[in-house]
Amino acid sequence: MQEVSPRFISAITRDTLALVLAGGRGTRLGGMTRHRAKPAVPFGGKYRIIDFPLSNCLNSNIRRIGVVSQYMAHPLIRHLHQGWGFLRGEFNEFIELLPAQQRMGEAWYSGTADAVYQNLEIIREYQPSCVLVLGGDHIYKMDYGPMIGMHARNEADVTVACVDVSLDEARSFGVLSVGEQCRIESFVEKPNRPPSMPGRPDRALASMGVYVFNAEYLLRVLEEDSRNENSSHDFGKDILPRALNQGDAAYAFPFLGRNDVGAGYWRDVGTIDSYWEANLELVSVAPALNLYDRQWPIWTHQQQYPPAKFVFNDDGRRGMAVDSLVSGGCIVSGAEVLRSLLSTNVKIEHHSQIEESVILPNVSIGRNCHVRRAIIDAGCVIPDGTQIGYDLEQDRDRFEVSAGGVVLVTPDSIGGRIEHGG
């Protein structure tokens, strides 16, 4: 196997086409995905979930990107038009939307592999050497260059990014076993009893849903899979197991941190609890996900809001935020915000207290409100005197309450406007 130089990695990333799968419903996020696809859900105060894999592509020098959309696509499409239209076509760089168009018949996208299969004509048009397939619904920072370099060095058909997780977490992912030189020996999708890693009985090696394919190989196996009536047309359930059964060259790429030390930051924010936890991790003194890393910026649509404002300094009516992230356009008027995250354009009135909560854009919280361990969805109007998170039995009558006791409030449940772009 030849060594791969940084210069070669730079060349091969420029010749890579990335496909971001962004059409999922994300039903485990409850009402947050009732009017938007999961990749369009706000995260971290000013971002959307999809901003993270797209930023990874740009920072990795991958600038030919297709976004495959289907379910509730309008908020996602609007966000991409507003925030991601700066690539220059004359330099052969682009972010293209690939909505379900029934290119291969009368069916919509019926699985992750089928979503790529229905865009084979577009892949052929760009003639990439490699195709990078990404989920649009995870939070992480990853340089795809070393993975693509390993893929080329191994002359692989497919390379799968993986991260070690607890056995309990592994039940929600595809789990790999690897041999010498990280060649994949087995793969099982969402097992009830995940196989543990050698020497680490409490950990398993999980697929991140990040794949690098040799382009010619991908085109061939997707066409073969499309003719299989027993296939669910999914990468994890069908394509990867079939590759292993046929003895194709399939390798695992261990995802490490930006300094190649330890496991890298990667979060599946697919449930209300995991989404709440990942957001609140950001308010800690030294969060695992560093949004202030200027060498690896997270790009997004930058709305033109004024700076955050805190007003009144009277006893019992002091505008303040402690251990919190507060985004532009927010006004904290004689209220307390404790270990919480406020997204853009949030208004909080006198004598209210917000604790361990994630407030999404354009929320208005009235006077004398107490909100604890909650997610308030975009556009909600919380009436004066409302209490949320203090009596979960009462909360269940009005809102969604997660297994971990986090209360999700949406405009459908309490009033306000549906944020079709939010």
Disulfide bonds with the S-S distance in Angstrom:
none
